[in-house]
């Protein structure tokens, strides 16, 4: 056992005996996300770093929790492979550096523009090693899909926000980089028209990988086999021109930068709130949901399944009811600059139904009976 893991075990054991709560932190790039943390006692994972194994022919990579995500992605890129769900990279607010770790990526469970087509983080988690609140080292899953038997606990760690235990090692499924990619830009198209087209294309045999509607412009990324991408590009351009729309294929290098900026939230839409009191809300809804009746600036991703909205914390009831009617839920993703943690008092996450809440409480009780990791980052 490495020195870093033994130090973690000792720290967890001491916290359990003293009744203290530990907050798990890697690169600190998603410190803004989640409910108000009730502990400043940090268990930092950065020292436990490195790629444990990588088998390109078997389509998996295994890394320690503190491994920088850029290190994982660079290794994959050298073998023409990738994490298909495009995990977003955020910057440490204190250092302005990209210090995203693979453990933090899994624990927060956030995915990028290709989520609707490729799946989310938990769809690619093959196995994890972890330490629970009892200071026990546990292993779940494996390195290939066939290894998963019984309860798939490894995938429970995705989006667990650190309340079940600390991830030490994770194995992820990887995929080859698609041989072809095009991004189509359609200008002067309103939200209703854009969603109608996305819903039509979504049920057709098209290599539609990602989409983004913002400021009356629709961006569509096609990804897959060369012939399929070329055929779809010509077809979709023709359909848009018949509707009288201005359309073009964006330079691939520039388009790639734009999609990365969308995932990292460095596009202009994300960079400046319309008002100092506005928060960034994340509304996950049914992909076929109609335009939402909200008087706030918005950006739409995931072929309609993800709606980003700038609105004050006081709009929480309106946003949650609207999202519910559209088959989903609303999350306060980033607070305003004016009120910071005060905004979070409305509740970051939509409360779980009674049955699901009870299941989560029981699961947390089994994994962490002393409440070592009960930081309150997810309200139960």
CORWO-V169162 format. One record per backbone hydrogen bond with DSSP energy under -0.5 kcal/mol. NH is the residue of the N-H (numbers start at 1). CO is the residue of the C=O. E is the energy in kcal/mol with one decimal. If there is no record, write none. Layout:
NH|CO|E, NH|CO|E
This chain:
6|2|-2.0, 7|3|-2.2, 8|4|-1.9, 9|5|-2.4, 10|6|-2.4, 11|7|-2.3, 12|8|-2.9, 13|9|-2.6, 14|10|-2.4, 15|11|-2.0, 16|12|-2.4, 17|13|-2.1, 18|14|-1.9, 19|15|-1.1, 20|15|-2.3, 22|372|-3.6, 23|41|-3.0, 24|22|-0.6, 25|43|-2.3, 31|28|-0.7, 33|30|-1.3, 35|377|-2.5, 38|375|-2.8, 42|40|-0.9, 43|23|-2.3, 44|42|-0.6, 45|25|-2.2, 48|45|-1.5, 49|47|-1.4, 52|50|-0.6, 52|62|-2.0, 53|62|-1.6, 55|60|-2.1, 56|54|-0.6, 58|55|-1.0, 59|55|-0.8, 59|56|-0.7, 60|55|-1.3, 61|172|-2.0, 62|53|-3.3, 63|170|-2.4, 64|50|-2.6, 65|168|-2.7, 66|48|-2.6, 67|64|-1.9, 69|100|-3.1, 71|68|-0.9, 72|68|-1.4, 73|69|-2.6, 74|70|-2.2, 75|71|-1.9, 76|72|-2.0, 77|73|-2.4, 78|74|-1.6, 79|75|-0.5, 79|76|-1.3, 80|77|-1.8, 81|76|-2.6, 82|175|-2.5, 84|82|-0.8, 86|83|-1.9, 92|97|-2.6, 93|28|-0.5, 96|92|-3.1, 99|97|-1.3, 102|67|-2.3, 103|65|-2.5, 105|101|-2.1, 106|102|-1.8, 107|103|-2.6, 108|104|-2.2, 109|105|-1.5, 110|105|-0.6, 112|85|-2.7, 115|112|-2.0, 117|114|-1.0, 117|209|-0.6, 118|114|-3.3, 119|115|-2.0, 123|120|-0.9, 124|121|-2.2, 125|121|-0.5, 125|122|-0.6, 126|124|-0.7, 126|171|-2.6, 127|171|-1.3, 128|140|-2.1, 129|169|-2.8, 130|138|-2.6, 131|166|-2.2, 132|136|-2.0, 133|367|-2.1, 134|367|-0.6, 135|132|-1.8, 138|130|-3.0, 138|136|-0.6, 140|128|-2.8, 142|126|-2.1, 147|144|-1.6, 148|145|-1.5, 149|147|-0.6, 153|151|-2.0, 155|152|-0.8, 156|152|-0.6, 156|153|-0.9, 157|153|-0.8, 157|154|-0.9, 158|155|-1.0, 159|106|-2.4, 160|157|-1.7, 161|107|-2.7, 163|160|-1.7, 166|131|-2.3, 167|165|-0.5, 168|129|-3.2, 169|129|-1.6, 170|63|-2.5, 171|127|-2.9, 172|61|-3.0, 173|124|-2.8, 174|59|-1.7, 175|82|-2.2, 177|80|-2.6, 180|224|-1.5, 182|222|-2.2, 184|220|-2.8, 185|248|-3.2, 186|218|-2.9, 187|185|-0.5, 187|246|-2.4, 188|216|-0.7, 189|216|-1.8, 194|190|-2.5, 195|191|-2.6, 196|192|-2.0, 197|193|-2.1, 198|194|-2.4, 199|195|-2.6, 200|196|-1.8, 201|197|-3.0, 202|198|-2.1, 203|199|-0.6, 203|200|-0.9, 204|201|-1.6, 206|204|-2.4, 208|206|-2.0, 209|207|-0.8, 209|221|-2.6, 210|221|-1.5, 212|219|-2.3, 213|300|-2.4, 214|212|-0.5, 214|217|-2.4, 215|298|-0.5, 217|214|-0.9, 218|186|-2.8, 219|212|-2.8, 220|184|-2.4, 221|210|-3.2, 222|182|-3.2, 222|220|-0.6, 223|207|-2.3, 224|180|-2.1, 229|225|-2.6, 230|226|-2.4, 231|227|-2.4, 232|228|-2.3, 233|229|-2.4, 234|230|-2.1, 235|231|-2.3, 236|232|-2.8, 237|233|-2.1, 238|234|-2.0, 239|235|-2.2, 240|236|-2.1, 241|237|-2.3, 242|238|-2.0, 243|239|-0.8, 244|241|-1.7, 245|240|-2.2, 246|187|-0.6, 247|245|-0.5, 248|185|-1.9, 250|183|-2.6, 250|248|-0.6, 255|251|-2.8, 256|252|-2.3, 257|253|-1.7, 258|254|-2.1, 259|255|-2.3, 260|256|-2.1, 261|257|-2.2, 262|258|-1.9, 263|259|-2.1, 264|260|-2.6, 265|261|-0.8, 266|261|-2.7, 267|261|-0.9, 270|267|-1.0, 271|267|-1.4, 272|268|-1.1, 278|275|-1.7, 279|311|-2.9, 280|334|-2.0, 281|279|-0.7, 281|309|-3.4, 282|331|-3.2, 283|281|-0.6, 283|307|-2.8, 284|282|-0.7, 284|329|-2.1, 285|283|-0.7, 285|305|-2.1, 286|326|-2.4, 289|286|-2.2, 294|292|-2.1, 299|308|-1.9, 300|213|-2.4, 301|306|-3.0, 302|211|-0.6, 304|301|-1.5, 305|302|-1.9, 306|301|-1.9, 307|283|-2.8, 308|299|-3.3, 308|306|-0.5, 309|281|-2.3, 310|297|-2.0, 311|279|-2.2, 311|309|-0.7, 313|277|-0.6, 315|312|-1.9, 316|313|-1.6, 319|315|-2.6, 320|316|-2.6, 321|317|-2.3, 322|318|-2.2, 323|319|-2.6, 324|320|-2.3, 325|321|-2.3, 326|322|-1.2, 327|324|-1.9, 328|323|-2.8, 329|284|-2.1, 331|282|-2.2, 332|348|-2.5, 333|280|-1.8, 333|331|-1.1, 334|280|-1.8, 337|276|-0.6, 338|276|-1.7, 340|336|-1.3, 342|339|-2.3, 343|340|-1.6, 344|340|-0.5, 344|341|-0.7, 345|342|-1.2, 346|343|-1.6, 347|344|-2.0, 357|353|-2.6, 358|354|-2.2, 359|355|-2.1, 360|356|-2.3, 361|357|-2.3, 362|358|-2.4, 363|359|-2.3, 364|360|-2.5, 365|361|-2.1, 366|362|-1.9, 367|363|-2.2, 368|364|-2.5, 371|368|-1.7, 374|371|-0.9, 375|373|-2.2
